[in-house]
Amino acid sequence: MPPFLPYLIPDEIKIIVALVLTGLLTLYTIPVIVRVARKKKLYDMPNGRTTHTTPTPRLGGVAVFLSVLVTAMLLINILDFPQFQYAIAGSIIIFFIGLKDDVLCISPWKKLFGQLVATGFLVFFADIRFTSIHGFFGIDQLSYLGSVLFSFFVIIVIINALNLIDGVDGLSGTMALIAFLALGFWFYMNGEMEFVVVIASAIGALSIFLLYNMWGKTNKMFLGDTGSLFLGYLLAIFVILFCEMNTKPGELIWPLNAVPVVAFVILMIPLFDTARVFLIRILQGRSPFTPDMNHIHHYLLELGFNHKQVTGILALASLFLILTTLLLQNLNLYLLTGIIVLIGMAMSSIPAFIVNKRNYSLPWQVYKAGKKNAA
């Protein structure tokens, strides 16, 4: 496509084209990838800890990545979004890390090293980093070193949070879809059309993938690390851009208050769940990367909900948290933080509490059960 052509297409049309084109590309590529995965026996096998019971291809992220990349490169004018070239470079690294893990499996530390390299492209080359935390903990502007360290930390956390919550059909993709919709709407309201085009590409690809993932039969497939890592990487970019644009509220059509809380809430469920699970593992003396069944979706499954219901429950919870935060954004920053954290703790703890209480037998219950069995 000639470099001047994106200028000739109206912004709203580019958004529609991005949605449709990525949808069509994903619609075409997923069946192809499924056939290749079956021929080469590239399955995610049930292992007792996973929630699926039949071998399923897990390379859905390949279709999502290729569709988003092709569409964005066709429609984005690099002069209006110059950082995007470095984002592409970093996302290719993320793609190959995820692909290798999906096909061969790699250690968490090697995966982390690749994520750090990809993050370096954003922070050092694209200069996509936090320069302020908007008065949280009494800190406004960050030093360059503080900015780099904080940005690395947040990007790595977001990438892995979306990856770790990918445990039931549609969950990781739906969490990403909700976050993209929220961010895309805000960028659209503030006239950042190049950002919206990339986000629309992700939304189009995810929408078609979720149809295959949640309702597909012959072509059902999982997102895999390829997809969840890439989506987390892309979301981290736009979360930072969202926060940085709000450092200059006078230049925005729709500035927001309590920006750190709003940014956190957009991805609160995967972030909160990851923090809770990591804390449990550390307190038990295990590596935080050790897999287990302490995620919130595991508890909801144990309560009798199926995969679609679990995804629906957590999607509604995410929407509720986002809307609540936007309605309460004018509250004191610390008060709002406390309210959201308490809501998050309740949401994440109640399913675990019910399951543990149901599975826990009091001493006299054990005694009675023993007498009954003896009789």
Residue frames relative to the residue before (quaternion, step in Angstrom):
aa qw qx qy qz dx dy dz
M 1.0000 0.0000 0.0000 0.0000 0.00 0.00 0.00
P 0.4811 -0.6613 0.4777 0.3209 3.63 -0.79 0.91
P 0.5769 -0.6381 0.3796 0.3405 3.60 -0.97 0.80
F 0.6588 0.5181 -0.3267 0.4368 3.61 1.16 -0.47
L 0.5195 0.6954 -0.4029 0.2902 3.59 1.18 -0.46
P 0.6232 0.5408 -0.3699 0.4270 3.67 0.90 -0.71
Y 0.6225 0.5370 -0.3479 0.4508 3.59 1.14 -0.55
L 0.6640 0.5250 -0.3005 0.4396 3.59 1.14 -0.61
I 0.6609 0.4849 -0.3023 0.4865 3.59 1.23 -0.40
P 0.4582 -0.6759 0.4933 0.2998 3.65 -0.74 0.94
D 0.6330 -0.5841 0.3551 0.3634 3.56 -1.07 0.79
E 0.6726 0.5002 -0.3124 0.4470 3.59 0.85 -0.92
I 0.6339 0.5170 -0.3289 0.4719 3.57 1.07 -0.72
K 0.6266 0.5347 -0.3402 0.4535 3.60 1.01 -0.77
I 0.6309 0.5294 -0.3316 0.4602 3.58 1.01 -0.77
I 0.6665 0.4907 -0.2986 0.4752 3.57 0.93 -0.90
V 0.6374 0.5215 -0.3230 0.4663 3.58 0.98 -0.87
A 0.6378 0.5325 -0.3266 0.4505 3.60 0.97 -0.86
L 0.6585 0.5091 -0.3075 0.4611 3.59 0.91 -0.90
V 0.7138 0.4595 -0.2598 0.4604 3.56 0.81 -1.04
L 0.6848 0.5051 -0.3041 0.4283 3.59 0.83 -0.96
T 0.6790 0.4608 -0.3104 0.4799 3.61 0.87 -0.83
G 0.6082 0.5505 -0.3526 0.4503 3.56 1.08 -0.65
L 0.6831 0.4810 -0.2844 0.4703 3.56 0.91 -0.93
L 0.6434 0.5174 -0.3256 0.4607 3.59 0.97 -0.82
T 0.6658 0.4884 -0.3013 0.4769 3.58 0.95 -0.85
L 0.6211 0.5508 -0.3261 0.4522 3.57 1.04 -0.83
Y 0.7013 0.4560 -0.2636 0.4804 3.58 1.03 -0.79
T 0.7378 0.4699 -0.2551 0.4121 3.59 0.81 -0.99
I 0.6009 0.5913 -0.3853 0.3752 3.63 0.97 -0.66
P 0.6693 0.4713 -0.3335 0.4677 3.68 0.78 -0.81
V 0.6201 0.5385 -0.3427 0.4562 3.61 1.06 -0.72
I 0.6788 0.4851 -0.2881 0.4700 3.57 0.91 -0.95
V 0.6179 0.5420 -0.3439 0.4540 3.59 1.04 -0.73
R 0.6550 0.5086 -0.3179 0.4596 3.59 0.93 -0.84
V 0.6502 0.5021 -0.3145 0.4755 3.59 0.99 -0.84
A 0.6557 0.5221 -0.3116 0.4477 3.59 0.93 -0.92
R 0.6670 0.4869 -0.3103 0.4709 3.58 0.98 -0.79
K 0.6469 0.5259 -0.3227 0.4481 3.58 0.97 -0.82
K 0.7544 0.3600 -0.1875 0.5159 3.57 1.01 -0.87
K 0.3988 -0.7436 0.4463 0.2980 3.59 1.37 0.05
L 0.3057 0.7390 -0.5281 0.2856 3.56 0.91 0.98
Y 0.1870 0.8105 -0.5210 0.1914 3.55 0.36 1.30
D 0.3638 -0.6195 0.6306 0.2936 3.48 -1.42 0.29
M 0.2000 -0.8272 0.5179 0.0863 3.57 -0.27 1.28
P 0.5110 -0.6141 0.4911 0.3471 3.63 -1.02 0.69
N 0.0513 -0.8353 0.5474 -0.0027 3.59 -0.89 0.90
G 0.6729 -0.4932 0.3063 0.4584 3.59 1.18 0.32
R 0.7251 0.3682 -0.2298 0.5347 3.58 1.12 -0.65
T 0.6373 0.5209 -0.3245 0.4661 3.56 1.12 -0.67
T 0.4887 -0.7033 0.4494 0.2543 3.55 -1.20 0.57
H 0.6237 0.5105 -0.3669 0.4645 3.62 1.20 -0.01
T 0.3502 -0.7711 0.5075 0.1588 3.56 -1.18 0.60
T 0.7382 0.3299 -0.2220 0.5450 3.60 1.23 -0.15
P 0.5811 -0.5761 0.4301 0.3813 3.64 -1.08 0.63
T 0.0015 -0.8152 0.5750 -0.0696 3.58 -0.74 1.10
P 0.4906 -0.6393 0.4920 0.3293 3.64 -0.92 0.80
R 0.1631 -0.8149 0.5522 0.0658 3.58 -0.98 0.81
L 0.4904 0.6748 -0.4211 0.3561 3.58 1.07 0.68
G 0.2296 0.8000 -0.5214 0.1884 3.59 1.12 0.62
G 0.5936 0.5926 -0.3548 0.4131 3.55 1.14 -0.59
V 0.5642 0.5866 -0.3898 0.4310 3.57 1.15 -0.51
A 0.6654 0.4974 -0.2963 0.4712 3.58 0.91 -0.92
V 0.6572 0.5092 -0.3096 0.4614 3.59 0.93 -0.90
F 0.6665 0.5139 -0.3020 0.4478 3.58 0.85 -0.97
L 0.6998 0.4717 -0.2845 0.4548 3.58 0.75 -1.04
S 0.6540 0.5211 -0.3182 0.4466 3.60 0.94 -0.85
V 0.6752 0.4834 -0.2927 0.4741 3.59 0.89 -0.93
L 0.6716 0.5134 -0.3061 0.4377 3.57 0.86 -0.96
V 0.6738 0.4926 -0.3022 0.4603 3.60 0.82 -0.96
T 0.6910 0.4890 -0.2866 0.4487 3.58 0.81 -0.99
A 0.6770 0.4956 -0.2991 0.4545 3.58 0.85 -0.93
M 0.6672 0.4987 -0.3077 0.4598 3.58 0.96 -0.82
L 0.6422 0.5155 -0.3252 0.4649 3.60 1.13 -0.56
L 0.7997 0.3672 -0.1507 0.4504 3.57 0.89 -0.96
I 0.6408 0.5297 -0.3372 0.4417 3.59 1.13 -0.49
N 0.2592 -0.7128 0.6231 0.1908 3.55 -1.06 0.78
I 0.4173 -0.7635 0.4379 0.2264 3.52 -0.42 1.27
L 0.5878 0.5785 -0.3738 0.4244 3.61 1.18 -0.44
D 0.6924 0.4543 -0.2666 0.4931 3.57 1.16 -0.60
F 0.7771 0.1552 -0.0867 0.6037 3.58 1.22 -0.42
P 0.0437 -0.8688 0.4924 0.0274 3.62 0.67 1.11
Q 0.6055 0.5771 -0.3669 0.4071 3.61 1.11 -0.54
F 0.5419 0.6718 -0.3889 0.3222 3.54 1.21 -0.50
Q 0.5938 0.5737 -0.3786 0.4183 3.61 1.07 -0.59
Y 0.6698 0.4687 -0.2999 0.4918 3.60 1.05 -0.69
A 0.5952 0.5478 -0.3575 0.4666 3.56 1.14 -0.61
I 0.6243 0.5283 -0.3336 0.4690 3.58 1.04 -0.75
A 0.6518 0.5220 -0.3167 0.4498 3.57 0.91 -0.92
G 0.6850 0.4768 -0.2819 0.4732 3.57 0.92 -0.90
S 0.6577 0.5180 -0.3205 0.4432 3.57 0.99 -0.79
I 0.5946 0.5503 -0.3681 0.4561 3.60 1.13 -0.54
I 0.6234 0.5148 -0.3347 0.4841 3.59 1.04 -0.74
I 0.6485 0.5136 -0.3080 0.4699 3.57 0.92 -0.93
F 0.6283 0.5538 -0.3263 0.4383 3.57 0.98 -0.87
F 0.7224 0.4405 -0.2646 0.4628 3.59 0.78 -0.96
I 0.5798 0.5474 -0.3774 0.4709 3.60 1.14 -0.52
G 0.6898 0.4807 -0.2755 0.4660 3.56 0.86 -1.01
L 0.6476 0.5276 -0.3195 0.4474 3.57 0.98 -0.86
K 0.6581 0.4991 -0.3125 0.4692 3.57 0.93 -0.87
D 0.6598 0.4993 -0.3153 0.4647 3.59 0.98 -0.79
D 0.6502 0.5170 -0.3178 0.4572 3.60 1.02 -0.73
V 0.7426 0.4143 -0.2187 0.4787 3.57 1.01 -0.83
L 0.8331 0.1990 -0.0614 0.5124 3.59 0.81 -1.02
C 0.3395 -0.7199 0.5050 0.3340 3.60 1.19 -0.65
I 0.0070 -0.7768 0.6294 -0.0213 3.55 -0.94 0.96
S 0.6156 -0.5647 0.3967 0.3806 3.57 -1.20 0.44
P 0.6205 -0.5586 0.3880 0.3904 3.61 -1.11 0.54
W 0.6551 0.5289 -0.3233 0.4320 3.59 1.02 -0.73
K 0.6338 0.4991 -0.3306 0.4898 3.60 1.05 -0.68
K 0.6275 0.5272 -0.3279 0.4698 3.55 1.05 -0.77
L 0.6540 0.5152 -0.3050 0.4624 3.56 0.98 -0.87
F 0.6275 0.5363 -0.3400 0.4505 3.60 0.98 -0.80
G 0.6608 0.5008 -0.3079 0.4666 3.59 0.92 -0.86
Q 0.6366 0.5233 -0.3234 0.4651 3.57 1.04 -0.75
L 0.6344 0.5274 -0.3258 0.4618 3.58 1.03 -0.75
V 0.6368 0.5161 -0.3261 0.4710 3.57 1.00 -0.80
A 0.6698 0.4941 -0.2969 0.4680 3.58 0.90 -0.94
T 0.6341 0.5240 -0.3225 0.4684 3.57 1.04 -0.75
G 0.5993 0.5771 -0.3475 0.4325 3.57 1.08 -0.71
F 0.6013 0.5538 -0.3600 0.4495 3.62 1.07 -0.67
L 0.6786 0.4853 -0.2921 0.4676 3.58 0.98 -0.83
V 0.7379 0.4555 -0.2455 0.4333 3.55 0.74 -1.08
F 0.7905 0.3554 -0.1717 0.4684 3.58 0.79 -1.02
F 0.7563 0.3681 -0.2102 0.4983 3.61 0.99 -0.74
A 0.7468 0.3643 -0.2146 0.5134 3.59 0.85 -0.95
D 0.2791 -0.7763 0.5038 0.2562 3.59 1.25 -0.45
I 0.3612 0.6804 -0.5321 0.3514 3.55 1.05 0.86
R 0.3445 0.7180 -0.5195 0.3096 3.55 -0.16 1.31
F 0.5581 -0.5798 0.4742 0.3571 3.53 -1.30 0.36
T 0.1235 -0.7761 0.6128 0.0833 3.57 -0.93 0.89
S 0.7819 0.1541 -0.0838 0.5983 3.57 1.29 -0.23
I 0.1980 -0.7536 0.6044 0.1662 3.56 -1.22 0.45
H 0.5503 -0.7089 0.3493 0.2695 3.52 1.20 0.84
G 0.7399 -0.4505 0.2322 0.4424 3.56 0.90 0.90
F 0.4309 0.6906 -0.4805 0.3264 3.59 1.21 0.10
F 0.8163 0.0780 -0.1369 0.5558 3.59 -0.89 1.02
G 0.6383 -0.5599 0.3158 0.4234 3.57 1.16 0.59
I 0.5878 0.5627 -0.3648 0.4525 3.58 1.27 0.21
D 0.1591 -0.7752 0.6038 0.0959 3.56 -0.90 0.92
Q 0.8156 0.1451 -0.0621 0.5566 3.58 0.14 -1.26
L 0.2956 -0.7430 0.5778 0.1636 3.55 -1.09 0.79
S 0.4930 -0.6027 0.5248 0.3440 3.55 -1.15 0.57
Y 0.6669 -0.4959 0.3422 0.4384 3.60 -1.20 0.33
L 0.6649 0.4927 -0.3098 0.4682 3.59 0.90 -0.88
G 0.6542 0.5059 -0.3081 0.4703 3.57 0.96 -0.86
S 0.6310 0.5382 -0.3203 0.4579 3.55 1.05 -0.79
V 0.6675 0.5041 -0.2967 0.4608 3.58 0.91 -0.92
L 0.6941 0.4809 -0.2850 0.4536 3.58 0.81 -1.01
F 0.6701 0.4953 -0.3018 0.4632 3.58 0.91 -0.90
S 0.6481 0.5205 -0.3151 0.4580 3.58 0.99 -0.83
F 0.6310 0.5211 -0.3313 0.4696 3.60 0.95 -0.85
F 0.6631 0.5231 -0.3069 0.4388 3.56 0.88 -0.98
V 0.6988 0.4789 -0.2819 0.4504 3.59 0.78 -1.03
I 0.6571 0.5145 -0.3229 0.4464 3.59 0.89 -0.89
I 0.6681 0.4926 -0.3030 0.4681 3.60 0.89 -0.91
V 0.6432 0.5229 -0.3255 0.4549 3.59 0.97 -0.81
I 0.6737 0.4912 -0.3075 0.4586 3.61 0.87 -0.90
I 0.6288 0.5405 -0.3379 0.4453 3.59 0.94 -0.87
N 0.7497 0.4170 -0.2253 0.4619 3.56 0.78 -1.02
A 0.5862 0.5755 -0.3788 0.4263 3.60 1.10 -0.57
L 0.6799 0.4716 -0.2964 0.4770 3.57 0.92 -0.85
N 0.6333 0.5315 -0.3211 0.4619 3.56 1.12 -0.67
L 0.7080 0.4886 -0.2693 0.4331 3.59 0.88 -0.95
I 0.6876 0.4706 -0.3005 0.4642 3.61 1.09 -0.56
D 0.5060 0.6554 -0.4171 0.3748 3.59 1.29 -0.01
G 0.2990 0.8022 -0.4603 0.2349 3.57 0.49 1.23
V 0.7630 0.1967 -0.1537 0.5962 3.59 1.24 -0.24
D 0.7055 -0.4781 0.3124 0.4196 3.55 -1.24 0.47
G 0.8759 0.1435 -0.1178 0.4453 3.53 -0.90 1.01
L 0.5135 0.6996 -0.4170 0.2701 3.60 1.15 -0.36
S 0.7075 0.4426 -0.2779 0.4757 3.59 0.68 -1.04
G 0.6625 0.5124 -0.3039 0.4540 3.58 0.95 -0.87
T 0.6641 0.4976 -0.3049 0.4673 3.58 1.00 -0.79
M 0.6272 0.5203 -0.3383 0.4705 3.59 1.00 -0.76
A 0.6548 0.4974 -0.3028 0.4819 3.58 1.01 -0.84
L 0.6412 0.5385 -0.3242 0.4401 3.59 0.96 -0.88
I 0.6547 0.5025 -0.3121 0.4707 3.61 0.92 -0.88
A 0.6587 0.5074 -0.3081 0.4624 3.58 0.93 -0.87
F 0.6569 0.4997 -0.3121 0.4706 3.60 0.95 -0.84
L 0.6389 0.5251 -0.3291 0.4558 3.60 0.98 -0.79
A 0.6631 0.5014 -0.3056 0.4643 3.59 0.94 -0.89
L 0.6933 0.4637 -0.2765 0.4774 3.57 0.85 -0.97
G 0.6534 0.5300 -0.3177 0.4372 3.57 0.94 -0.89
F 0.6412 0.5165 -0.3265 0.4641 3.58 0.98 -0.81
W 0.6737 0.4905 -0.3089 0.4583 3.59 0.90 -0.87
F 0.6547 0.4940 -0.3216 0.4733 3.61 0.92 -0.81
Y 0.6277 0.5318 -0.3392 0.4562 3.60 1.02 -0.76
M 0.6610 0.5114 -0.3062 0.4558 3.58 0.93 -0.89
N 0.7377 0.3828 -0.2171 0.5120 3.58 1.16 -0.55
G 0.5929 -0.6634 0.3280 0.3176 3.56 1.23 0.45
E 0.4852 0.6535 -0.4481 0.3698 3.62 1.22 0.33
M 0.0858 -0.8762 0.4731 0.0330 3.54 0.53 1.25
E 0.6061 0.5486 -0.3740 0.4380 3.62 1.04 -0.59
F 0.6261 0.5159 -0.3290 0.4832 3.58 1.05 -0.75
V 0.6636 0.5225 -0.3080 0.4378 3.56 0.94 -0.94
V 0.6205 0.5484 -0.3490 0.4386 3.60 1.02 -0.73
V 0.6555 0.4909 -0.3161 0.4790 3.60 0.93 -0.85
I 0.6614 0.5013 -0.3030 0.4684 3.57 0.93 -0.90
A 0.6333 0.5231 -0.3293 0.4656 3.60 1.00 -0.80
S 0.6036 0.5489 -0.3522 0.4586 3.59 1.09 -0.68
A 0.6673 0.4910 -0.2952 0.4759 3.57 0.95 -0.89
I 0.6445 0.5249 -0.3216 0.4535 3.59 0.98 -0.83
G 0.6585 0.5152 -0.3105 0.4522 3.59 0.93 -0.88
A 0.6767 0.4852 -0.2911 0.4711 3.58 0.92 -0.91
L 0.6710 0.5083 -0.2988 0.4495 3.58 0.91 -0.90
S 0.6277 0.5568 -0.3442 0.4214 3.59 0.97 -0.82
I 0.6915 0.4488 -0.2787 0.4927 3.58 0.92 -0.88
F 0.6250 0.5399 -0.3493 0.4426 3.59 0.95 -0.79
L 0.6656 0.5195 -0.3123 0.4353 3.58 0.89 -0.91
L 0.5917 0.5526 -0.3702 0.4555 3.60 1.10 -0.57
Y 0.6747 0.4680 -0.2856 0.4941 3.58 0.96 -0.86
N 0.6902 0.5166 -0.2824 0.4208 3.55 0.89 -0.98
M 0.7820 0.3601 -0.1744 0.4779 3.58 0.89 -0.93
W 0.8140 0.2233 -0.1024 0.5263 3.59 1.05 -0.70
G 0.4861 0.6840 -0.4307 0.3321 3.58 1.24 -0.09
K 0.2283 -0.7578 0.5955 0.1382 3.54 -1.16 0.60
T 0.7852 0.2888 -0.1756 0.5189 3.60 0.43 -1.14
N 0.7903 0.2704 -0.1415 0.5313 3.61 1.07 -0.67
K 0.2467 0.7798 -0.5347 0.2126 3.59 1.08 0.65
M 0.1414 0.7848 -0.5979 0.0815 3.57 -1.00 0.77
F 0.4719 -0.6698 0.5047 0.2718 3.54 -1.30 0.45
L 0.6197 -0.5521 0.4187 0.3686 3.54 -1.30 0.41
G 0.2035 -0.8104 0.5190 0.1802 3.55 1.00 -0.87
D 0.6803 -0.4688 0.3631 0.4308 3.55 -1.30 0.14
T 0.5586 0.6096 -0.3890 0.4062 3.59 1.10 -0.66
G 0.7420 0.4194 -0.2216 0.4737 3.55 0.85 -0.98
S 0.6996 0.4829 -0.2948 0.4364 3.59 0.79 -0.98
L 0.6495 0.5013 -0.3238 0.4712 3.60 1.01 -0.74
F 0.6547 0.5108 -0.3143 0.4601 3.58 0.96 -0.84
L 0.6714 0.4904 -0.3028 0.4659 3.58 0.89 -0.89
G 0.6341 0.5221 -0.3279 0.4667 3.58 1.03 -0.75
Y 0.6349 0.5309 -0.3144 0.4650 3.56 1.03 -0.84
L 0.6735 0.4918 -0.2887 0.4702 3.57 0.92 -0.94
L 0.6551 0.5064 -0.3145 0.4642 3.59 0.96 -0.82
A 0.6165 0.5491 -0.3506 0.4422 3.58 0.99 -0.78
I 0.6173 0.5489 -0.3409 0.4488 3.59 1.01 -0.81
F 0.7517 0.4131 -0.2349 0.4573 3.57 0.73 -1.03
V 0.5626 0.5574 -0.3949 0.4657 3.60 1.16 -0.38
I 0.6601 0.4904 -0.3099 0.4773 3.60 0.95 -0.86
L 0.6580 0.5043 -0.3157 0.4615 3.60 0.90 -0.89
F 0.6122 0.5452 -0.3333 0.4657 3.59 1.08 -0.75
C 0.6897 0.4731 -0.2817 0.4702 3.59 0.85 -0.95
E 0.6804 0.4986 -0.2972 0.4473 3.59 0.93 -0.87
M 0.6279 0.5234 -0.3487 0.4585 3.61 1.00 -0.68
N 0.6811 0.4938 -0.2883 0.4574 3.59 1.07 -0.69
T 0.4988 0.6127 -0.4525 0.4135 3.60 1.24 0.13
K 0.7376 0.2874 -0.1893 0.5810 3.61 1.30 -0.27
P 0.0731 -0.8613 0.5011 0.0419 3.59 0.59 1.14
G 0.5972 0.5949 -0.3617 0.3983 3.58 1.12 -0.57
E 0.6892 0.4703 -0.2716 0.4796 3.58 1.20 -0.47
L 0.6429 0.5464 -0.3091 0.4389 3.58 1.30 -0.08
I 0.4899 -0.6337 0.5132 0.3081 3.54 -1.21 0.59
W 0.7981 0.1079 -0.0222 0.5924 3.59 1.04 -0.85
P 0.0229 -0.8082 0.5884 -0.0107 3.60 0.21 1.22
L 0.2643 -0.7631 0.5711 0.1472 3.55 -1.18 0.58
N 0.3563 -0.6769 0.5941 0.2489 3.53 -1.29 0.46
A 0.8028 0.2758 -0.2024 0.4884 3.57 -1.33 0.16
V 0.0629 0.8660 -0.4935 0.0497 3.57 1.04 0.85
P 0.6507 0.5089 -0.3572 0.4359 3.68 0.82 -0.77
V 0.6639 0.4972 -0.3104 0.4645 3.60 1.00 -0.80
V 0.6415 0.5168 -0.3288 0.4618 3.59 0.94 -0.84
A 0.6573 0.5121 -0.3124 0.4562 3.60 0.92 -0.90
F 0.6557 0.5084 -0.3051 0.4674 3.58 1.00 -0.83
V 0.6832 0.5173 -0.2925 0.4245 3.57 0.88 -0.98
I 0.5562 0.6153 -0.3934 0.3965 3.61 1.10 -0.61
L 0.7877 0.1699 -0.0907 0.5851 3.58 1.12 -0.68
M 0.2132 0.8494 -0.4710 0.1056 3.56 1.20 0.49
I 0.6665 0.5274 -0.3370 0.4051 3.60 0.81 -0.90
P 0.7000 0.4200 -0.3059 0.4899 3.67 0.75 -0.81
L 0.6486 0.5199 -0.3299 0.4474 3.62 0.99 -0.77
F 0.6841 0.4852 -0.2840 0.4647 3.58 0.86 -0.97
D 0.6564 0.5128 -0.3122 0.4568 3.56 0.96 -0.87
T 0.6417 0.5198 -0.3232 0.4622 3.59 0.98 -0.81
A 0.6592 0.5058 -0.3117 0.4610 3.58 0.91 -0.91
R 0.6622 0.5102 -0.3096 0.4531 3.59 0.93 -0.88
V 0.6823 0.4859 -0.2907 0.4625 3.58 0.89 -0.94
F 0.6368 0.5209 -0.3293 0.4634 3.60 0.97 -0.81
L 0.6478 0.5194 -0.3197 0.4565 3.59 0.97 -0.85
I 0.6335 0.5270 -0.3281 0.4619 3.60 0.96 -0.85
R 0.6806 0.4988 -0.2925 0.4499 3.58 0.85 -0.96
I 0.6592 0.5038 -0.3087 0.4651 3.58 0.96 -0.86
L 0.6622 0.5057 -0.3015 0.4636 3.59 0.98 -0.88
Q 0.6767 0.4599 -0.2803 0.5020 3.58 1.21 -0.52
G 0.5302 -0.6676 0.3861 0.3523 3.57 1.30 0.14
R 0.5547 0.5930 -0.3983 0.4266 3.58 1.21 0.50
S 0.6194 -0.5101 0.4286 0.4153 3.54 -1.29 0.29
P 0.5133 -0.6500 0.4530 0.3299 3.63 -0.96 0.74
F 0.6610 0.5022 -0.3051 0.4667 3.59 1.23 -0.35
T 0.4635 0.6788 -0.4504 0.3487 3.60 1.27 0.00
P 0.3865 -0.7362 0.4938 0.2546 3.65 -0.64 0.99
D 0.0767 0.7753 -0.6248 0.0512 3.56 -1.13 0.66
M 0.4932 -0.6487 0.4855 0.3167 3.59 -1.25 -0.28
N 0.3750 0.7385 -0.4713 0.3030 3.56 0.93 0.97
H 0.4422 0.6863 -0.4715 0.3334 3.59 1.22 0.13
I 0.6417 -0.5558 0.3642 0.3829 3.54 -1.16 0.60
H 0.6464 0.5214 -0.3437 0.4383 3.62 1.00 -0.69
H 0.5855 0.5569 -0.3779 0.4520 3.61 1.14 -0.50
Y 0.6706 0.4920 -0.3010 0.4666 3.59 0.95 -0.87
L 0.6497 0.5087 -0.3258 0.4615 3.60 0.98 -0.78
L 0.6204 0.5237 -0.3375 0.4764 3.58 1.07 -0.69
E 0.6634 0.5058 -0.3046 0.4597 3.57 0.98 -0.85
L 0.6368 0.5185 -0.3290 0.4664 3.59 1.19 -0.46
G 0.6537 -0.5639 0.2941 0.4101 3.56 1.29 0.04
F 0.5144 0.6257 -0.4356 0.3927 3.60 1.24 0.03
N 0.3908 -0.6977 0.5385 0.2655 3.58 -1.13 0.60
H 0.7589 -0.4070 0.2469 0.4443 3.58 -1.29 0.14
K 0.6831 0.4827 -0.3007 0.4583 3.59 0.82 -0.94
Q 0.6509 0.5141 -0.3199 0.4579 3.59 0.99 -0.77
V 0.6270 0.5276 -0.3327 0.4668 3.58 1.00 -0.81
T 0.6658 0.4936 -0.2998 0.4723 3.57 0.88 -0.94
G 0.6583 0.5166 -0.3057 0.4543 3.59 0.96 -0.85
I 0.6429 0.5247 -0.3174 0.4589 3.59 0.97 -0.88
L 0.7166 0.4438 -0.2603 0.4709 3.58 0.82 -0.98
A 0.5991 0.5415 -0.3618 0.4658 3.59 1.14 -0.55
L 0.6555 0.4958 -0.3056 0.4807 3.59 0.95 -0.85
A 0.6294 0.5290 -0.3304 0.4636 3.58 1.03 -0.78
S 0.6514 0.5141 -0.3141 0.4613 3.58 0.97 -0.85
L 0.6572 0.4996 -0.3073 0.4734 3.58 0.94 -0.87
F 0.6303 0.5354 -0.3247 0.4589 3.58 1.01 -0.81
L 0.6689 0.5015 -0.2990 0.4601 3.59 0.92 -0.91
I 0.6569 0.5079 -0.3172 0.4581 3.60 0.94 -0.85
L 0.6857 0.4786 -0.2884 0.4666 3.59 0.85 -0.96
T 0.6319 0.5322 -0.3294 0.4572 3.60 1.00 -0.80
T 0.6700 0.5004 -0.2998 0.4592 3.58 0.91 -0.89
L 0.6525 0.5042 -0.3219 0.4652 3.60 0.94 -0.80
L 0.6613 0.5022 -0.3085 0.4640 3.59 1.00 -0.78
L 0.7634 0.3619 -0.1830 0.5027 3.59 1.06 -0.74
Q 0.3415 0.8013 -0.4541 0.1874 3.60 1.26 0.12
N 0.6632 0.5146 -0.3133 0.4440 3.60 1.15 -0.45
L 0.4634 0.6582 -0.4574 0.3779 3.59 1.26 0.06
N 0.6711 -0.4387 0.3953 0.4482 3.54 -1.33 0.17
L 0.5808 -0.6397 0.3791 0.3313 3.57 -0.87 1.01
Y 0.7082 0.4569 -0.2706 0.4653 3.59 0.89 -0.93
L 0.6144 0.5341 -0.3460 0.4665 3.57 1.08 -0.68
L 0.6629 0.4969 -0.3023 0.4715 3.57 0.93 -0.89
T 0.6224 0.5378 -0.3340 0.4602 3.57 1.03 -0.79
G 0.6610 0.5123 -0.3006 0.4586 3.56 0.94 -0.92
I 0.6457 0.5210 -0.3212 0.4566 3.59 0.96 -0.87
I 0.6913 0.4828 -0.2818 0.4577 3.58 0.84 -1.00
V 0.6495 0.5115 -0.3221 0.4612 3.59 0.96 -0.83
L 0.6494 0.5108 -0.3194 0.4641 3.60 0.97 -0.82
I 0.6394 0.5070 -0.3256 0.4776 3.58 0.99 -0.81
G 0.6599 0.5158 -0.3008 0.4561 3.57 0.97 -0.89
M 0.6456 0.5127 -0.3175 0.4685 3.58 0.99 -0.83
A 0.6544 0.5073 -0.3184 0.4615 3.57 0.96 -0.82
M 0.6689 0.5161 -0.3006 0.4426 3.56 0.90 -0.95
S 0.7309 0.4323 -0.2413 0.4697 3.57 0.93 -0.90
S 0.7074 0.4844 -0.2636 0.4420 3.60 1.12 -0.62
I 0.6036 0.6060 -0.3687 0.3640 3.58 1.00 -0.75
P 0.6671 0.4779 -0.3360 0.4622 3.68 0.79 -0.82
A 0.6573 0.5021 -0.3157 0.4649 3.61 0.96 -0.84
F 0.6394 0.5319 -0.3249 0.4502 3.59 1.00 -0.82
I 0.6641 0.5044 -0.3103 0.4564 3.59 0.91 -0.93
V 0.6661 0.5019 -0.3064 0.4589 3.59 0.92 -0.93
N 0.6875 0.4829 -0.2912 0.4575 3.58 0.85 -0.94
K 0.6494 0.5037 -0.3249 0.4679 3.58 1.01 -0.75
R 0.6518 0.5200 -0.3115 0.4558 3.57 1.01 -0.81
N 0.7262 0.4315 -0.2339 0.4814 3.56 1.05 -0.80
Y 0.6297 0.5554 -0.3277 0.4331 3.58 1.28 -0.23
S 0.1671 -0.7877 0.5874 0.0806 3.57 -0.82 0.98
L 0.3920 -0.7109 0.5353 0.2330 3.55 -0.84 0.99
P 0.6834 -0.5193 0.3061 0.4118 3.64 -1.11 0.58
W 0.6994 0.4574 -0.3011 0.4594 3.61 0.86 -0.86
Q 0.5911 0.5515 -0.3708 0.4572 3.58 1.20 -0.46
V 0.6297 0.5193 -0.3198 0.4811 3.56 1.06 -0.78
Y 0.6452 0.5327 -0.3101 0.4514 3.59 1.00 -0.90
K 0.6731 0.4911 -0.2944 0.4681 3.58 0.90 -0.96
A 0.6463 0.5192 -0.3200 0.4587 3.57 0.98 -0.86
G 0.6371 0.5285 -0.3197 0.4611 3.58 1.05 -0.77
K 0.6594 0.5012 -0.3068 0.4689 3.61 0.94 -0.86
K 0.6512 0.5177 -0.3207 0.4529 3.55 1.01 -0.84
N 0.6642 0.5003 -0.3024 0.4659 3.57 0.98 -0.84
A 0.6433 0.5277 -0.3243 0.4499 3.57 1.05 -0.79
A 0.6466 0.5162 -0.3138 0.4659 3.55 1.08 -0.74
